């Protein structure tokens, strides 16, 4: 009987040790959602990228009634020597053929109080082409593309190279003129506008 009781105690001890070991492994193991990622499709990538905050710019191109543009969060400097910008434009957008035809664009970095401009160039209310320029003041620099008066910066570019990949055109622009203003940056994150200030 005593032997049976000892075996019973030993079995209990082994069970207790196995549970403790399993709990330790569970605590150290990565979470299941990280170990087994979801399918990398269009919707998943859009959802992931919406979580990254970015500065908001309006890309302008064209002259006169052929002016158009788009709101982007993907404009950035490729290099400072030589001064070069890079923007990614969907080839199905109205901006792409105009940039291609005129060989220029301007990156207008928006301030926190210019959300209305961002909305217009995003096509809110069905605005297209030159209609998007209404309600703001514009001027031109070396390339002839429109520069927004009061923007944090206007970076005027001539197209240097275009790389067409999948749905987008990757456009490298040689910077020919720059104007800078003051204010706080308009920021976009997770489907909402905000502001960044120090």
N, C-alpha and C positions, 0 to 999 in steps of 0.2 A: 504493500500500500504506500509505504513511504517512497519507494522508487517511483511509483506512478505519480505521486504528488510532485516529486522533483522534476520529472519529465514535463509535467503540466506547467510548473514554474518556468522551466527552460523555454517552452513554447511561447509562453506569455512574454518572456523577456525578448525573444527573437522578434515577435510581432511588434513590441514597443520600439525596438531598434529600427525595424524596417519602416515603420510609420515616421519616425524621426528623420531617417535618411531621406525618405520620399519628400517630406516637407522641406528639408534643406535644399534638395535638388530643384524643387518647384520654385523656391525663393530665388535661386541663382540663375535659373533658366530664363532666356528671353521670353517676352510675352508672345503668345501665339500669333497675334496680328503682325508682329514684326518678323517672326520666323517664316510665316507663310503669307507673303504679300498678295494683294488682289491683282487681278489682271491689269496690265499696263495698257489701257485703252485711252481714247480721246477724252472721255468724260473724267476718268481718273486723273489724267494729267492736268486738265483744266482745274479740277477741284484742288489738286495739290498746289498749283501755282497761285491760285487765289489766296492762299495762306501767306504768301510772301508780300510784305509791304514794298511799295515802289513809288518813286517820284513820278509825277504825271507831266507829260509833255504833249504838245500838239505839233504834229508834223504838217507843214504847209508846203504846197507846190503849185506851180502854174502862174499864169498872168491873166489879169482882167477877168472876163466871165468864165475862163477855163480854170480858175483857181478852185482847189479842193484841199482836203486834208483829213487827218485822222488823229484820234486821241490814242496815245500809247504809254505803256510803262516800261517799254523795252529799249528805249534810246540810251546809248551810253558811249563814252569815249573809248575808241579802240586803241589809240595811242596819242601821246602829246608831242612826239617828235617823229614824223611830222604830225601836226594836229589833224586827227582823223576821227570822225564819228561813225557809229554803226547803228543802223535801224533795221528792224524786221517788219516788212509790210506784206500782208496777205495779198496774193496775186489776183484774188477775186474782188479786191476793194477798188473803189473808184480812184484812189490815190496812186496806185501802182502805174497805170498807163500814163498819168500826167507826170509823175517823177521821171519815168522812162523817156517821155517825149521832150521834156524841158531840161533834163540833166541837172536838176537842182532840187534842193529841199532846205527847209529851215526847221531846226529843233527849237521850239518855244517852250522853255521850262516854266510851268505855271506856278503862280503863287497861291496861297491858301484862299484868297478872295476871288479866284478866277475859276471856280467850279462851274459857273455857267458856260464858260468857254469850253471847258472839258466836255460838258454835256452836249453842247451843239456839235462839236467835232466828233462825238461818238454817235451822232445821228439821232439824238433824242428829239422826239416830236416829228420824226421823218425828214429832218433837214438834210439837204444834199448839196454838194458842190459849193458854189459861191454863196449860197444862203447861209452857210455856216460862219461866214465872216461878219454877218450883221451883228450890231450891238457892241462892237469893240473897235478900237483904233489900230490901224495897221500902217506900216511903212516898209520900204525895201532897202536892202544893202547891196552888196556886190553881185550876188547871184540872180537877183530879181525875185526870189521867193519872198513871201510876206512875213514880216516880223511883228509880233504882238507888242504894242506899246504897253509898258507896265509889267511885262513878264519878268521873272527872276533873271532870265537870260535868253537871248536869241542867238543861236549858233547857226550861222549861214553856211551852207555847204554846196559844193559842186560834186556831182556823182563821179566817183573815181573808179569804182568797180561794182558789179552786181553778180551775186552768186544765187542762182535759182535752185532751191531745194524743196521738194515736196510741195506744200501749199504756199510757201512764202518766198519772197525775194529778200536776200540779205544784202543790204545796200551800204557800201562804204563811201563815206563822203569826205572829200578834202575840205577842211574848214577854211573859208576865205574871209569871214568877218565875224566878230563877236561883239555883242552889246550886253551889258549886265545891269540889273536893277537891284532893289532891296526888298526885303519882306521875308515871309515864312513859306516853306515849301508845301504845296498840295500833295497829299499822299493818298494812295489807294490800296486798300487791303480787305480781302474777304468780301468783295462786293460793295464796299462803302468808302466814301471819301473821308479824309481826316486832315490834320495839319501837324507839321513837325516844327517845333521851336525849341530853342535852347534857353 
